[in-house]
Amino acid sequence: MASKIEFVEYIADQLREAGAITYRKMFGEYGIYCNGKIFGVICEDQLFLKITKAGQEIRPELPEAPPYKGAKNYFLVEDVEDAEALTKLVKATYEELPEPKPKKRKTK
C-alpha cells in the first residue's frame, strides 16, 4: 500500500518550523527533506527517520524498523501529532546528518 499524498503533506505541515521541508516520490513512497538534506522516508503512511545519536538521546523509546523489505532500520515515529516534539527531533536529526554530496555533471 503506497502512502497517501495527504499524509505526506500533513507531515510536511507538521514540520514547517524545522526548515524548508520538501518531499519527493521514490519507488512508490516518499523521501522527505529538510533544507535539501534527506532525513527520512514515508512508507505506507508511516514516518521513518534516519537513526542518529541525537535522535536516540531525544527519543530513546522510538522503535527501530525497516521502512520496506531489505532496508536498514530507521526510527519509526508513530506519534506525529505533536508538531513541537516532532520538529525538535527532526532538527536534531538534520544537524547530525552529513551534507549531501554534490551531483556529478554528466559528460558527453
Backbone as JSON, one array per atom type, in Angstrom:
{
  "sequence": "MASKIEFVEYIADQLREAGAITYRKMFGEYGIYCNGKIFGVICEDQLFLKITKAGQEIRPELPEAPPYKGAKNYFLVEDVEDAEALTKLVKATYEELPEPKPKKRKTK",
  "N": [[0.84, -1.19, 0.0], [0.76, 2.06, -0.98], [1.85, 5.27, 0.23], [-0.42, 7.89, 1.1], [-0.82, 11.01, -0.48], [-1.94, 13.0, 1.05], [-1.22, 12.36, 3.69], [1.55, 12.69, 3.55], [1.71, 15.44, 2.98], [0.57, 16.37, 5.34], [2.55, 15.65, 7.25], [4.69, 17.22, 6.29], [3.59, 19.73, 6.79], [3.38, 19.63, 9.59], [6.03, 19.85, 10.22], [6.84, 22.38, 9.49], [8.22, 24.38, 10.91], [10.77, 23.46, 11.14], [12.45, 23.93, 9.02], [13.07, 24.31, 5.49], [10.92, 22.2, 4.26], [10.63, 19.54, 2.09], [9.46, 17.04, -0.24], [9.81, 14.0, -2.1], [8.72, 11.76, -4.53], [9.62, 8.4, -4.38], [10.28, 5.3, -5.55], [7.59, 4.58, -5.33], [6.95, 5.42, -2.82], [7.83, 8.02, -0.43], [10.57, 10.27, -0.13], [11.74, 12.43, 2.4], [12.77, 15.73, 2.99], [14.86, 18.2, 4.57], [15.79, 21.43, 4.16], [17.05, 20.62, 1.79], [18.38, 18.29, 2.5], [18.1, 14.85, 2.89], [16.25, 13.31, 5.42], [14.59, 11.34, 6.17], [12.01, 8.88, 5.41], [8.75, 8.3, 4.07], [6.67, 5.71, 4.29], [4.05, 3.59, 3.49], [2.19, 5.24, 4.82], [3.56, 5.89, 7.17], [6.0, 7.46, 9.23], [9.44, 7.43, 8.94], [12.56, 8.0, 10.37], [16.0, 8.73, 9.82], [18.44, 7.05, 11.75], [20.08, 8.56, 14.39], [22.56, 9.65, 16.77], [21.75, 11.89, 18.23], [18.98, 11.78, 17.84], [18.42, 9.42, 19.24], [19.02, 10.25, 21.82], [17.08, 12.22, 22.28], [14.62, 10.89, 21.84], [14.6, 8.13, 23.14], [12.88, 5.97, 23.3], [11.86, 5.34, 20.84], [10.91, 2.93, 18.44], [12.88, 0.82, 16.29], [12.82, 0.08, 12.88], [12.69, -1.42, 9.61], [11.81, 0.56, 6.78], [10.9, -0.62, 4.46], [11.0, -3.83, 2.86], [14.17, -5.28, 3.05], [15.52, -2.94, 3.6], [17.68, -0.88, 5.68], [17.43, -0.35, 9.25], [15.36, 2.28, 10.51], [14.27, 4.99, 12.63], [11.01, 4.52, 13.74], [8.46, 6.69, 13.74], [5.68, 6.98, 15.39], [3.92, 8.68, 16.72], [2.85, 11.44, 15.41], [1.48, 13.69, 15.92], [2.22, 15.71, 17.72], [3.52, 18.52, 16.93], [5.59, 20.22, 17.84], [7.36, 18.54, 19.32], [8.02, 16.74, 17.3], [9.26, 18.43, 15.46], [11.51, 19.22, 16.94], [12.88, 16.78, 17.12], [13.38, 16.25, 14.38], [14.96, 18.46, 13.67], [17.25, 17.99, 15.25], [18.08, 15.56, 14.19], [18.57, 16.3, 11.52], [20.72, 18.13, 11.87], [22.78, 16.41, 12.57], [23.24, 14.78, 10.4], [25.25, 14.21, 7.44], [26.14, 16.67, 4.95], [24.56, 16.64, 1.73], [26.16, 15.01, -1.01], [27.62, 16.75, -3.73], [26.03, 16.65, -6.91], [27.28, 14.87, -9.67], [28.19, 16.14, -12.83], [26.95, 15.12, -15.92], [28.98, 13.82, -18.44], [29.55, 14.33, -21.9]],
  "CA": [[0.0, 0.0, 0.0], [1.56, 3.29, -1.08], [1.44, 6.37, 1.1], [-1.33, 8.88, 0.54], [-0.21, 12.34, -0.54], [-2.48, 13.81, 2.16], [-0.39, 12.09, 4.87], [2.85, 13.31, 3.29], [1.51, 16.87, 3.15], [0.35, 16.61, 6.78], [3.86, 15.58, 7.9], [5.42, 18.42, 5.88], [3.0, 20.86, 7.51], [3.76, 19.5, 11.0], [7.46, 20.17, 10.34], [7.11, 23.66, 8.83], [9.14, 25.19, 11.71], [12.09, 22.82, 11.15], [13.22, 24.43, 7.89], [12.39, 24.13, 4.21], [10.56, 20.79, 4.15], [10.17, 19.11, 0.77], [9.37, 15.59, -0.38], [9.92, 13.54, -3.48], [8.27, 10.39, -4.72], [10.72, 7.48, -4.6], [9.9, 3.89, -5.53], [6.2, 4.46, -4.9], [6.81, 6.05, -1.5], [8.34, 9.39, -0.44], [11.7, 10.73, 0.65], [11.41, 13.73, 2.98], [13.99, 16.53, 3.08], [14.88, 19.47, 5.29], [16.83, 22.27, 3.56], [17.74, 19.85, 0.76], [19.05, 17.1, 3.05], [17.11, 13.81, 3.22], [16.35, 12.87, 6.81], [13.69, 10.23, 6.42], [11.11, 8.42, 4.36], [7.37, 7.99, 4.44], [6.28, 4.46, 3.65], [2.77, 3.05, 3.98], [1.65, 6.25, 5.74], [4.32, 5.9, 8.42], [7.2, 8.28, 9.15], [10.69, 6.8, 9.36], [13.67, 8.94, 10.38], [17.33, 8.14, 9.91], [18.89, 6.88, 13.13], [21.23, 9.37, 14.79], [22.79, 9.69, 18.22], [20.89, 12.96, 18.76], [17.62, 11.26, 17.87], [18.34, 8.44, 20.33], [19.01, 10.98, 23.09], [15.81, 12.93, 22.42], [13.5, 9.94, 21.88], [15.17, 6.78, 23.27], [11.84, 4.93, 23.25], [11.41, 5.07, 19.46], [11.29, 1.62, 17.9], [13.61, 0.8, 15.03], [12.23, -0.85, 11.92], [12.97, -1.06, 8.21], [10.61, 1.12, 6.13], [10.48, -1.55, 3.42], [11.77, -5.07, 2.88], [15.55, -5.17, 2.6], [16.11, -1.65, 4.02], [18.24, -0.84, 7.02], [16.49, 0.19, 10.22], [15.15, 3.7, 10.76], [13.34, 5.2, 13.72], [9.6, 4.58, 13.35], [7.81, 7.72, 14.55], [4.25, 6.71, 15.31], [3.2, 9.86, 17.21], [3.17, 12.59, 14.57], [0.52, 14.74, 16.25], [2.88, 16.77, 18.48], [4.39, 19.2, 15.97], [6.77, 20.77, 18.52], [8.27, 17.44, 19.61], [8.47, 16.21, 16.02], [10.19, 19.42, 14.92], [12.75, 19.12, 17.72], [13.54, 15.54, 16.7], [13.86, 16.39, 13.0], [16.07, 19.42, 13.67], [18.43, 17.32, 15.81], [18.48, 14.56, 13.19], [19.11, 17.06, 10.38], [22.03, 18.68, 12.23], [23.79, 15.35, 12.69], [23.46, 14.12, 9.11], [26.19, 14.92, 6.57], [25.6, 17.4, 3.8], [24.51, 15.79, 0.54], [27.27, 15.15, -1.94], [27.2, 17.44, -4.97], [25.77, 15.75, -8.03], [28.26, 14.95, -10.75], [27.65, 16.5, -14.12], [27.12, 14.08, -16.94], [29.86, 14.21, -19.54], [29.06, 13.86, -23.2]],
  "C": [[0.89, 1.24, 0.0], [1.0, 4.36, -0.14], [0.51, 7.32, 0.36], [-0.66, 10.24, 0.58], [-0.71, 13.23, 0.6], [-1.66, 13.59, 3.44], [0.97, 12.77, 4.73], [2.75, 14.82, 3.51], [1.28, 17.23, 4.61], [1.69, 16.61, 7.52], [4.67, 16.83, 7.56], [4.9, 19.65, 6.62], [3.38, 20.82, 8.99], [5.19, 19.98, 11.22], [7.82, 21.54, 9.77], [8.08, 24.55, 9.6], [10.56, 24.62, 11.71], [13.01, 23.38, 10.07], [12.4, 24.26, 6.63], [12.14, 22.64, 3.99], [10.02, 20.52, 2.75], [10.1, 17.59, 0.77], [9.41, 15.25, -1.84], [9.5, 12.08, -3.53], [9.47, 9.52, -5.08], [10.2, 6.06, -4.49], [8.48, 3.69, -5.01], [5.92, 5.03, -3.53], [7.45, 7.43, -1.58], [9.59, 9.53, 0.41], [11.34, 12.11, 1.17], [12.71, 14.45, 3.34], [13.78, 17.77, 3.93], [16.06, 20.25, 4.72], [17.69, 21.49, 2.56], [18.42, 18.58, 1.21], [17.98, 16.06, 3.43], [17.33, 13.34, 4.66], [15.43, 11.7, 7.11], [12.89, 9.85, 5.2], [9.72, 8.22, 4.94], [6.97, 6.79, 3.61], [5.01, 3.93, 4.31], [2.17, 3.93, 5.06], [2.27, 6.17, 7.13], [5.58, 6.72, 8.19], [8.39, 7.54, 9.73], [11.8, 7.83, 9.27], [14.99, 8.18, 10.46], [17.76, 8.1, 11.37], [20.14, 7.72, 13.36], [21.37, 9.31, 16.3], [21.89, 10.75, 18.87], [19.44, 12.49, 18.87], [17.41, 10.26, 19.0], [18.29, 9.13, 21.68], [17.68, 11.67, 23.34], [14.64, 11.97, 22.61], [14.03, 8.51, 21.98], [14.15, 5.65, 23.14], [11.4, 4.59, 21.82], [11.85, 3.68, 19.0], [12.06, 1.8, 16.6], [12.99, -0.27, 14.14], [12.64, -0.45, 10.51], [11.7, -0.51, 7.56], [10.06, 0.23, 5.01], [11.42, -2.74, 3.46], [13.17, -4.84, 2.3], [16.24, -3.87, 3.0], [16.75, -1.79, 5.4], [17.2, -0.2, 7.96], [16.52, 1.71, 10.28], [14.35, 3.79, 12.06], [11.94, 5.23, 13.13], [8.92, 5.56, 14.28], [6.3, 7.56, 14.38], [3.41, 7.9, 15.76], [3.64, 11.07, 16.4], [2.25, 13.78, 14.86], [1.17, 15.94, 16.94], [3.93, 17.44, 17.59], [5.67, 19.71, 16.63], [7.8, 19.68, 18.8], [8.85, 16.85, 18.32], [9.5, 17.14, 15.38], [11.53, 19.35, 15.63], [13.55, 17.89, 17.3], [14.13, 15.67, 15.3], [15.03, 17.37, 12.93], [17.35, 18.76, 14.17], [18.97, 16.28, 14.83], [19.18, 15.25, 12.02], [20.53, 17.56, 10.69], [23.13, 17.63, 12.23], [24.12, 14.68, 11.35], [24.44, 14.92, 8.25], [25.47, 15.67, 5.46], [25.55, 16.47, 2.6], [25.71, 16.06, -0.36], [26.79, 15.87, -3.19], [27.03, 16.42, -6.11], [26.82, 15.97, -9.11], [27.55, 15.31, -12.04], [27.91, 15.37, -15.1], [28.02, 14.62, -18.05], [29.36, 13.6, -20.83], [30.11, 13.08, -23.93]]
}
